[in-house]
Amino acid sequence: MDTGTVSPNFEDIRPLNQDEVQAAIEELLASEEFRHALRYVKPDLDWDQLSTAMRACKTKEQFKSTLAYDAVMTVAKKTTFSLTISGRSRLPEGKPACTFISNHRDIVLDASFLNVMLYDVGYGMTQVAIGDNLLIRPWIKTFVRLNNSFIVKRGVSVRQMLEVSGTLSAYINHTIKDTKESIWIAQREGRAKDSNDRTQPSVLKMLCMAGGKDIIGNLKSLNIVPVAISYEFDPCDYLKAQEFQLKRDNPEYHKTQRDDLLNMETGILNNKGRVHFTISQLINDQLDQLDPNMDRNELFAAVASIIDKEIYRHYRFYPNNYVAYDLLSGTRRFSDHYGLKDKKAFEEYLQKQLDKIVIPNKDENFLRKKILEMYANPLKNFLALND
């Protein structure tokens, strides 16, 4: 259980302590930017009513399970056809603290959706790893820390990276083993823009830094549970494709904070169709089958492969995925998974997304291919399991 106070060693990355909740709520209520952001999600918001409800929250848990829960479900109702979860029977018995590792589609909603569904099935919400590059406004940092998020520092020097990673590893281990709270972390730094999901061994190395030399023992103690996330539509697909071309045409191109804000807003506010999360098995039994004397890098690569395969085999596919695969490959291999109406609807959707891209020297063929890859790659990875 959360004791409400975290070791001072984690001062600059930890969520808020319980005795900081009231001040954080007052800070948010005083923020015009926070009010403006909420009106995006709930245009008919009664501010006085919300203020009273926020001030009634005395703990992070109260805030998360009422106001944050309501905000996420409002987004789900407005922007998804359905939000569903499967695999709850695979959750470890006794509800031990787990490290949920998933593929990463949406900057904000991957963890938010997972948390409300875990709460609904009685498992409890996780702490969430969030990159400091997304804490663009002071109110965002306050809000995510109030929601029990911890901060992952990005863009530090190579010299600082070792120290930063060590502190993050110690915090995650402390959270799982001492405060007995589950965490969510993406399988890689940032979203897989092409949906070709691959667990970065560097993430696993970071998780192990706070342990001893027994890599398998370290990872088993964190109770890693892979989660597969499947969105029927990715509202940011055209922004991701646009970034691919901008990087292709200018290798020095980097997204701005404004770009990150646009991606967050687009992902939250626009249509996602059907959204499904599948909880996989705890991977400890598979970790036991690995050779602990394997080369260190090979061992981390093998663990990454275990996580990837669990995610691939638990994707949920929609007609879009099959249409995209066939359009890319120039075949009709999966034509029995969609009708002419499905194909026409997806091609119209694809053109509508392409029309949103306004950049110099717009390469529509390249952009179209990139969006198709986003929808086809999960299916390709699933098919590769049996190759």
C-alpha positions as CSV (number, residue, x, y, z in Angstrom):
1,M,0.0,0.0,0.0
2,D,1.0,3.6,-0.6
3,T,2.3,5.1,2.6
4,G,2.0,8.6,1.1
5,T,5.6,9.5,1.5
6,V,8.5,8.6,-0.8
7,S,12.3,8.5,0.0
8,P,13.9,12.0,-0.5
9,N,16.4,10.3,-2.9
10,F,13.6,10.4,-5.5
11,E,12.5,14.0,-4.8
12,D,12.7,15.2,-8.4
13,I,11.0,12.3,-10.0
14,R,8.4,11.0,-7.5
15,P,4.6,11.6,-7.6
16,L,3.2,13.9,-5.0
17,N,3.1,12.9,-1.4
18,Q,-0.3,12.8,0.3
19,D,0.5,15.9,2.3
20,E,1.0,17.8,-0.9
21,V,-2.4,16.9,-2.5
22,Q,-4.4,19.9,-1.2
23,A,-1.8,22.5,-2.3
24,A,-1.6,20.8,-5.8
25,I,-5.4,21.0,-6.1
26,E,-5.4,24.7,-5.3
27,E,-2.6,25.3,-7.8
28,L,-4.7,23.5,-10.5
29,L,-7.8,25.4,-9.7
30,A,-5.9,28.7,-10.0
31,S,-4.6,27.8,-13.4
32,E,-6.4,29.3,-16.4
33,E,-4.6,26.8,-18.7
34,F,-5.9,23.9,-16.6
35,R,-9.5,25.3,-16.9
36,H,-9.0,25.8,-20.6
37,A,-7.7,22.2,-21.1
38,L,-10.7,20.7,-19.2
39,R,-13.1,22.6,-21.3
40,Y,-11.7,20.9,-24.4
41,V,-12.8,17.6,-22.9
42,K,-16.0,18.8,-21.1
43,P,-17.4,21.9,-22.8
44,D,-20.4,22.0,-20.5
45,L,-18.2,21.8,-17.3
46,D,-19.7,23.4,-14.1
47,W,-16.5,24.9,-12.7
48,D,-17.9,25.6,-9.2
49,Q,-19.1,22.0,-9.0
50,L,-15.7,20.7,-10.2
51,S,-13.8,22.9,-7.7
52,T,-15.9,21.6,-4.8
53,A,-15.3,18.0,-5.9
54,M,-11.6,18.5,-6.3
55,R,-11.3,20.1,-2.9
56,A,-13.1,17.2,-1.4
57,C,-10.2,14.9,-2.5
58,K,-7.8,14.4,0.4
59,T,-5.6,11.7,-1.2
60,K,-4.2,10.9,-4.6
61,E,-6.3,7.7,-4.6
62,Q,-9.5,9.7,-4.2
63,F,-8.5,12.1,-6.9
64,K,-7.6,9.3,-9.3
65,S,-10.6,7.1,-8.6
66,T,-13.2,9.9,-9.0
67,L,-12.1,13.0,-11.0
68,A,-9.3,11.5,-13.1
69,Y,-11.4,8.3,-13.7
70,D,-14.4,10.4,-14.8
71,A,-12.2,12.5,-17.2
72,V,-10.8,9.4,-18.8
73,M,-14.2,7.8,-19.2
74,T,-15.6,11.0,-20.7
75,V,-12.8,10.9,-23.3
76,A,-13.6,7.2,-23.9
77,K,-17.3,7.8,-24.4
78,K,-16.7,10.7,-26.8
79,T,-13.8,9.4,-28.9
80,T,-14.1,5.6,-28.9
81,F,-16.7,3.2,-30.2
82,S,-15.7,0.8,-27.4
83,L,-13.0,0.5,-24.7
84,T,-12.5,-3.2,-23.6
85,I,-10.0,-5.4,-21.8
86,S,-9.4,-9.1,-21.9
87,G,-7.0,-11.4,-20.0
88,R,-8.0,-10.3,-16.5
89,S,-7.9,-14.0,-15.5
90,R,-4.2,-13.9,-16.3
91,L,-3.5,-11.3,-13.6
92,P,-1.4,-12.9,-10.9
93,E,-3.3,-14.3,-8.0
94,G,-3.1,-12.3,-4.8
95,K,-2.8,-9.1,-6.7
96,P,1.0,-8.6,-6.2
97,A,2.5,-5.3,-7.5
98,C,3.4,-5.8,-11.2
99,T,5.3,-4.0,-13.9
100,F,2.9,-3.6,-16.8
101,I,4.9,-3.2,-20.0
102,S,3.0,-2.4,-23.2
103,N,3.4,-1.2,-26.7
104,H,2.9,2.6,-27.0
105,R,0.4,4.2,-29.3
106,D,-0.9,7.3,-27.6
107,I,1.1,9.7,-25.4
108,V,-1.5,10.2,-22.8
109,L,-4.2,7.5,-23.2
110,D,-2.3,4.2,-23.2
111,A,-1.7,4.3,-19.4
112,S,-4.9,6.3,-18.7
113,F,-7.2,3.7,-20.4
114,L,-5.3,0.8,-18.8
115,N,-5.7,2.3,-15.3
116,V,-9.4,2.8,-15.5
117,M,-9.9,-0.7,-16.7
118,L,-7.6,-2.2,-14.1
119,Y,-9.6,-0.2,-11.5
120,D,-12.9,-1.6,-12.9
121,V,-11.7,-5.2,-12.6
122,G,-10.6,-4.6,-9.0
123,Y,-6.8,-4.7,-9.5
124,G,-6.1,-1.1,-8.7
125,M,-4.5,1.7,-10.7
126,T,-0.8,1.8,-11.5
127,Q,1.9,4.5,-11.1
128,V,2.8,5.7,-14.6
129,A,6.1,6.5,-16.1
130,I,6.0,9.8,-18.0
131,G,8.8,11.6,-19.9
132,D,9.7,15.1,-18.7
133,N,9.5,16.3,-22.4
134,L,5.7,16.1,-22.1
135,L,5.6,18.3,-18.9
136,I,5.3,21.4,-21.2
137,R,3.3,23.5,-18.8
138,P,3.6,23.8,-15.0
139,W,0.0,22.6,-14.5
140,I,0.7,19.4,-16.5
141,K,3.5,18.5,-14.2
142,T,1.3,19.1,-11.1
143,F,-1.6,17.2,-12.7
144,V,0.4,14.1,-13.6
145,R,2.2,14.0,-10.2
146,L,-1.2,14.3,-8.5
147,N,-2.3,11.3,-10.7
148,N,0.6,9.3,-9.2
149,S,2.9,9.5,-12.2
150,F,6.7,9.5,-11.8
151,I,9.0,11.3,-14.1
152,V,11.5,9.9,-16.6
153,K,14.2,12.4,-17.5
154,R,14.8,12.7,-21.2
155,G,17.5,14.5,-23.2
156,V,20.2,14.4,-20.5
157,S,23.9,14.1,-21.4
158,V,25.6,10.7,-21.7
159,R,27.4,11.4,-18.5
160,Q,24.1,12.1,-16.6
161,M,22.3,9.2,-18.2
162,L,23.8,6.6,-15.9
163,E,22.9,8.5,-12.7
164,V,19.4,9.3,-14.0
165,S,18.8,5.7,-15.1
166,G,20.1,4.4,-11.7
167,T,17.7,6.7,-9.8
168,L,14.8,5.7,-12.0
169,S,15.6,2.0,-11.5
170,A,15.8,2.4,-7.7
171,Y,12.5,4.2,-7.7
172,I,10.7,1.5,-9.7
173,N,12.2,-1.2,-7.6
174,H,11.2,0.7,-4.4
175,T,7.6,1.1,-5.7
176,I,7.1,-2.5,-6.6
177,K,8.9,-4.1,-3.6
178,D,8.4,-1.6,-0.8
179,T,5.3,0.4,-1.3
180,K,3.7,-2.6,-3.2
181,E,2.3,-0.5,-6.0
182,S,2.1,-1.6,-9.6
183,I,3.6,0.6,-12.4
184,W,3.1,1.0,-16.1
185,I,6.0,1.7,-18.4
186,A,6.2,1.7,-22.2
187,Q,8.4,-1.0,-23.9
188,R,10.5,1.8,-25.5
189,E,11.2,5.5,-25.2
190,G,8.5,7.3,-27.1
191,R,5.8,5.8,-29.3
192,A,6.7,3.4,-32.1
193,K,5.7,5.8,-34.9
194,D,5.3,2.9,-37.5
195,S,3.6,0.6,-34.9
196,N,6.5,-1.9,-35.4
197,D,6.6,-2.6,-31.7
198,R,9.9,-3.6,-30.2
199,T,11.0,-3.7,-26.6
200,Q,14.2,-1.8,-26.1
201,P,16.7,-3.8,-24.1
202,S,17.9,-0.5,-22.6
203,V,14.5,-0.3,-20.8
204,L,15.2,-3.7,-19.3
205,K,18.7,-2.8,-18.4
206,M,17.4,0.3,-16.6
207,L,15.0,-1.9,-14.6
208,C,17.8,-4.1,-13.5
209,M,20.3,-1.3,-12.4
210,A,19.1,-1.2,-8.8
211,G,19.5,-5.0,-8.4
212,G,22.5,-7.2,-8.1
213,K,24.2,-9.3,-10.9
214,D,21.3,-11.8,-11.2
215,I,19.5,-10.3,-14.2
216,I,16.8,-13.0,-14.3
217,G,16.2,-12.8,-10.5
218,N,16.0,-9.0,-10.8
219,L,13.4,-9.1,-13.6
220,K,11.3,-11.8,-11.9
221,S,11.1,-9.7,-8.7
222,L,9.4,-6.9,-10.8
223,N,6.6,-9.2,-11.9
224,I,6.6,-8.1,-15.6
225,V,3.2,-8.5,-17.3
226,P,3.1,-7.5,-21.0
227,V,0.0,-5.7,-22.3
228,A,-1.0,-5.5,-25.9
229,I,-2.8,-2.3,-27.0
230,S,-4.9,-2.2,-30.2
231,Y,-6.5,1.0,-31.5
232,E,-8.8,0.7,-34.5
233,F,-7.8,4.2,-35.6
234,D,-4.8,6.2,-34.5
235,P,-5.8,9.9,-34.6
236,C,-2.1,10.9,-34.7
237,D,-1.3,8.6,-37.7
238,Y,-1.0,11.6,-40.1
239,L,1.2,13.5,-37.7
240,K,3.5,10.5,-37.3
241,A,3.6,10.1,-41.1
242,Q,4.4,13.8,-41.5
243,E,7.2,13.4,-39.0
244,F,8.6,10.6,-41.0
245,Q,8.8,12.8,-44.1
246,L,10.2,15.8,-42.3
247,K,13.0,13.6,-40.8
248,R,13.6,12.0,-44.2
249,D,14.0,15.4,-45.8
250,N,16.0,16.9,-43.0
251,P,17.9,14.5,-40.7
252,E,18.4,17.3,-38.2
253,Y,14.6,17.7,-37.8
254,H,13.3,17.5,-34.2
255,K,9.8,17.9,-32.9
256,T,9.0,21.1,-30.9
257,Q,7.1,21.4,-27.6
258,R,4.2,22.7,-29.8
259,D,4.3,19.5,-31.8
260,D,4.1,17.4,-28.6
261,L,1.1,19.4,-27.4
262,L,-0.6,19.0,-30.8
263,N,0.0,15.2,-30.6
264,M,-1.4,15.1,-27.1
265,E,-4.5,17.1,-28.0
266,T,-5.1,15.2,-31.3
267,G,-4.7,11.8,-29.5
268,I,-7.1,12.7,-26.7
269,L,-9.8,14.5,-28.7
270,N,-10.2,12.6,-31.9
271,N,-11.8,9.3,-33.0
272,K,-10.1,6.0,-32.0
273,G,-12.9,3.6,-33.0
274,R,-12.6,0.4,-31.0
275,V,-9.8,0.2,-28.4
276,H,-8.8,-3.0,-26.8
277,F,-6.2,-4.0,-24.2
278,T,-5.1,-7.6,-23.7
279,I,-3.3,-8.6,-20.5
280,S,-0.7,-11.3,-21.0
281,Q,0.8,-13.8,-18.7
282,L,3.3,-12.9,-16.0
283,I,6.6,-13.8,-17.8
284,N,8.4,-15.3,-14.8
285,D,8.0,-18.9,-16.0
286,Q,9.6,-18.0,-19.3
287,L,12.4,-16.1,-17.6
288,D,13.2,-19.3,-15.7
289,Q,13.8,-21.1,-19.0
290,L,16.6,-18.8,-20.1
291,D,20.2,-19.6,-19.5
292,P,21.5,-17.2,-16.8
293,N,25.0,-17.6,-18.1
294,M,24.2,-16.2,-21.5
295,D,26.0,-13.1,-22.6
296,R,24.5,-10.1,-20.8
297,N,23.3,-8.3,-24.0
298,E,22.0,-11.6,-25.5
299,L,20.1,-12.2,-22.2
300,F,18.4,-8.8,-22.3
301,A,17.6,-9.3,-26.0
302,A,16.0,-12.7,-25.2
303,V,13.8,-11.1,-22.5
304,A,12.8,-8.3,-24.9
305,S,11.8,-11.0,-27.4
306,I,9.7,-12.8,-24.8
307,I,7.8,-9.5,-24.1
308,D,7.4,-8.7,-27.8
309,K,6.0,-12.1,-28.6
310,E,3.5,-11.8,-25.7
311,I,2.3,-8.5,-27.1
312,Y,2.2,-9.7,-30.8
313,R,0.1,-12.8,-30.0
314,H,-2.4,-10.7,-28.0
315,Y,-3.1,-7.9,-30.5
316,R,-6.7,-7.5,-31.6
317,F,-7.2,-6.9,-35.3
318,Y,-9.8,-4.8,-37.1
319,P,-10.6,-4.6,-40.8
320,N,-8.2,-1.7,-41.2
321,N,-5.3,-3.9,-40.3
322,Y,-6.2,-6.5,-43.0
323,V,-7.0,-3.9,-45.6
324,A,-3.7,-2.1,-45.0
325,Y,-1.7,-5.3,-45.3
326,D,-3.3,-6.2,-48.6
327,L,-2.9,-2.6,-50.0
328,L,0.8,-2.6,-49.0
329,S,1.5,-6.1,-50.4
330,G,-0.7,-5.7,-53.5
331,T,-2.5,-9.0,-52.6
332,R,-5.9,-10.1,-51.4
333,R,-4.5,-12.5,-48.8
334,F,-6.9,-11.3,-46.1
335,S,-9.9,-10.4,-48.2
336,D,-12.1,-12.7,-46.2
337,H,-11.5,-10.5,-43.1
338,Y,-13.2,-7.4,-44.7
339,G,-15.8,-6.5,-47.2
340,L,-15.8,-3.9,-50.0
341,K,-17.5,-1.5,-47.7
342,D,-14.7,-1.9,-45.2
343,K,-12.0,-1.3,-47.8
344,K,-13.8,1.7,-49.2
345,A,-14.3,3.2,-45.8
346,F,-10.6,2.8,-44.9
347,E,-9.4,4.2,-48.2
348,E,-11.6,7.2,-47.6
349,Y,-10.2,7.6,-44.1
350,L,-6.7,7.3,-45.3
351,Q,-7.2,10.1,-47.9
352,K,-8.9,12.3,-45.2
353,Q,-5.8,11.9,-43.0
354,L,-3.4,12.6,-45.8
355,D,-5.3,15.8,-46.7
356,K,-4.5,17.1,-43.2
357,I,-0.8,17.1,-43.9
358,V,0.5,20.5,-45.1
359,I,4.3,20.5,-45.5
360,P,6.7,21.6,-48.1
361,N,7.3,19.1,-50.9
362,K,4.6,16.9,-49.7
363,D,5.3,13.3,-50.9
364,E,1.8,11.7,-50.8
365,N,3.0,8.3,-51.9
366,F,5.6,8.1,-49.2
367,L,3.1,9.4,-46.6
368,R,0.4,7.0,-47.7
369,K,2.9,4.1,-47.4
370,K,3.8,5.2,-43.9
371,I,0.2,5.3,-42.7
372,L,-0.5,1.9,-44.2
373,E,2.6,0.5,-42.4
374,M,1.2,1.7,-39.1
375,Y,-1.9,-0.4,-39.6
376,A,-0.2,-3.4,-41.2
377,N,2.9,-3.8,-38.9
378,P,1.0,-5.3,-35.9
379,L,-0.5,-8.0,-38.2
380,K,3.0,-8.6,-39.8
381,N,4.5,-9.1,-36.4
382,F,1.7,-11.5,-35.4
383,L,2.1,-13.5,-38.6
384,A,5.9,-13.7,-38.0
385,L,5.3,-15.6,-34.7
386,N,4.6,-18.7,-36.8
387,D,7.3,-18.2,-39.4
